[in-house]
């Protein structure tokens, strides 16, 4: 938080930035809420909520079905990915979510696997039963493998989604680890929109390239950089041209629309820079990022790095990883 505050207070921030505090357990949520409440928000820098990493990525998303055997990499026929609930399980996760709702903040939870998505929807619903969450704009990040039931419930209680273009680079691993059918279904943007869920698009950089046009290309074609459309059902999941651009515009959440889910936004900064940035997590396995209880890591970024990214007149779109703030 201090690095972003320093860039902001020096008047060098030209990218509108939303910051999510990363939490793994209820105690982290309590610390995060206190840290957020101590901050002063304005149009350029806002501390908006809490982010939970609940499973891994292509090689670690928690599925209801077993992964494929990948010689030399994945040899367990029963492996279904990882579910990273806190020590107290779903009850502790829900307790943390209730604190976030009471504070009037946003919750975003990383999810790749269908089992993980079901856990999140169930937990959000438990909070919603006591305090409606629709106005809080709670979100599931990535949403690779939502079930029909999950999408129906998300639309019913107002859970939003952010979806990105991971298959552009990672589609080959999806096929190797999940098989063609599961790989082809992943990130069903068209289906999610048709289910009535508000979808925000993005890039999830630096896991995949930050270029928003590459993301829009994938969203409209389902093409990957290896030169094919991923999955025989690609037509069922890609967005039609005008819809794709419309939803990507909402995904890049222009501030005036009030549709900010917490991902990269697109608007004009004071010097004409393309603005819009959200900090929280990369959407990768938190164990790869040194997630621990002591101190904090800003994804390896120095204050000089942040000044280069968030300041200056050149257009910037950036997504960083905050392990501890």
N, C-alpha and C positions, 0 to 999 in steps of 0.2 A: 504494500500500500504506500509505503513511504516514497518509493521511486516514482510512482505515478503522481503522487501528490507534489513531489519536487518539480517534475516537468510541468505540471499544471500551474503551480504557483509562480513559476518562472515565466509564465506566459508563452511557453514554447509548444503547447499542445494544440495541434490543428486537427486531430482526429478525435471525434467524439468517442468516448470510451466508457463502457459499462464493466464493472468488476464484480465477479462472483467469488465468494470465499469458499474454499474447498474444504469439505468436511467428510470424515470417515465414520464418526460416531457422534452421539448426542453431545458429549463434552465439547467437541469441535464446533458444533452448531452454536452452543452457548457462547463460546469465545468469538465466533464469527459475528453473531448478532451484536454483541457488545462493541466489536471493532467497527462494524458498519454504522451503528448508531452514533459513534463518536466522530464520524466523518460528516463533512458538509458537501452536499451534492449541488451541482449546477449543470448547465447545458452541455458542458464539455467533459465532465468527469462525474460519474455516478457509481455508487456502491450499492448494488441492487438486490443481492440475495446470496443464496447458498447453493453450491453445486456438489452433488454426490457422484462418485464413480462406482457403479454397482456391478460391472463386469468388465471383461477385457475387450479386445478387438476381434479381428478376423480369426486369430488363433485362440481367443479366450472368451468370446461371448457365450453366455450360458444358454444352452439350447435344451429343448425337450427331447431331442433326438441325438444319437451319437455322431461324432465327427468321423470322417474317413481316416483310414490308416494312411499316413504320409511317411514312407520309408526314410529313416534317418532323422525324422523330425517329430512325428506323432505316431506312437506305436501302441497306444492303449485303445482297444476296441470299445471300451465303455466310456471313454472320455466325452464329456458334454460341455466343456468350458468351465469357467469359474464364476461363482456368485459371491460378491464381496460385501455381504451384509455386515453390520457392526457386531460386536460380541453378543449383544442382546437380541440378535436376529431381527425379524420384521417388527417386533414390538418396539425395539429401540429406534429403528429407522422411523417408525410412525411417530414416536415421541419427539424426535428431532423435527420432523415435519410440522407437528402441532405447534412447536415453538416458533417456527418460521411463519406459520399462518397467523399466530397471535401478534407477531411483530409486523405483519402487513408486508412481508417481503416475498420475493420470488424464490421458488425452488426449481432447480433443473437437475435432472438425473441422467447420467450416461447409461445407455442401454443398447446392446447389439443383439443379444439372443432373445428368442421368444419367451423363454421362461423368465428372464429378467424383466422384460416388458410387463408380463403378467403380474409380477411382484410389485412393480411400481404402480401400475394401475390400481391394484388392490389397496396399496398403502395410501395413495392419493384419495381414493374413494373413502377410506376410513376417516381421513381428515375432513373430507367434504361433507360427511354425514353430520359433523358437529359444526363446521363453519364452511359455507360454500367457497370454493377456491377459484371460480371462474374469473373474478375480477383481479386475482393475483397473478394471472398469466403463467401458471405452473406448466412446466414443459418436460417432455422426454427428449433427450438429445440422441440423434442418429437414427433410431427407430428402424433398424435393419429388418427385423422379422416380426412385425406385429400380426397377431391373429385377428380374425374377423371380430371375435368377441371383444378383444382389447380396443380395436378401433371404434366399435360401437359405444363402448363405455367412455372412451376418451371424448368423443363428440358429445355424449350426453351430459358430462359434468364439466366440460370446458378445458380439458387437458390439451395443450398445444404440442407441436413437434418441430424440431429442427432436423433437417435432412441434408446431407452433403454428397459429394461426388467421389467417395473413397474408391469405388470400382475402377475409376480411370487408371489408377496405378495398382490397386490391390485386387482387381478382379481375378487375376490368375491364381492368387492364393485362395480366394474364395472358392474357386472351382476345385482346387487341390484338396482343401480341408473340408469342404461342405458337399461337394458334388455339384453338377451342373444345375439341377433343379433348384436347390436351395440358393445357390449363387445367383441364379437368374431372377429369383423372387426378391432378393435383398433390396431394401430401400424402395418400397413400392409407392412412389410419390403420387402417381395418378390415383391409385386406389385409396390412399390416405385422404387426399382432397375430396374424392367422391364420397367418402364416408362422413364428411362434414367436419373434419379436423383442420384447424388453421395450421398451415405448414410454412415454416421459414426455412429458406435455403441458405447455403453458405459453402465454405471451402474446408473448414477444419484444419487450415494450415497451422503448423508446417507438416502435419502428417501427410497431406497431399498438397499439391501446389495451391498457392493463395489466389491465383488468377480467377476472377469471378466469371470470365467468359468461358474458360474451360469447364467450370461447373455448369454453366447454362447449356453448353454444348452437350455435356453428358445427360443433363435433365431432359433435353429435347430429343435426343437420339439414342440414349443408352449405349453409345459407342465408347469403347475403351481405347487406350493408346496402342494396344496391340493390333487394332484394326478390325474389331468385330463388335457387334451389338451383343451384350452379355445376356444370354438366356433366350430360349425359344419363345418365351412369353414377353419379350421386350416391348412389343406393341401394347401389351396390357398395362404396362407400368410407366412408360415414359409420358411426359406431358405434351399435349398439342401446343404448337408454337406460341400462340398468343397467351394461352393460359400459363405456359412456362415462364414467359417474361413477366407476366403480371405477378405470379406468385414469387418469382425470384426478386422482383422489386419489393414485395412485402417481406421477403426473406432478408433482403438487405435493408429492411425496416427503415425507411425514411422516417425521421422523427415526427414529422407532422401527422403521420397516419395513426400514431398511437398503437402500432402493432409491434412494438419492440419485444422480441422474445429473449433478447440477450445475446444474439449472434451479431455478426458484422452488419452494420447498417450502412446505408448510403445516403449522404446528404452533403450540403456544401459547407465547408468550414469557413472561418473568417477571412482566409487568404485564398479562397477558391479551391482549396484542397478537397478531394473526395474524402468525406469523413465517415467514420463508423468502425467501431472496434469493440470487441467484447473480450474480457479476460476471464479465465476460469480454469479451463482444462483443454487438453488436446484430444480427448476421446480415446486415449490409449490405456493400456493396462497400467494402473497407478504404481504397481510394483516396479515398473521400468523407470519411474521418475523419482525414485528416492523418497516416496511418501512416508514420512515418519512424524513422530510427535514433537520433535525438538526443532526450534527455529523455523525458518522458512526458506524456500527456494523459489526463485522467480524464473524457472526454466532456463537457468544459465545466462539470463540477460543482465547486463550491467546498466547503470544509469546512462552511460554513453549510448548504449544500444537503444534504450527507450527514447532518448532525445532524437536519435536518428530516425526512429520509426514514427514517433508521435509528433514530432516537430518538423518544421520546414514547409516549403511551399509545394513540394512534389506530392502528387496523390499517393496515398498509402492505404492499403487494406491489410490488416494483420491480425493474427490470432495467436496468443501466447498461452503458456501453461503456468498457472500459479499453484504450486503445491501447498505453500503456506503463505498467508499474507500478514 
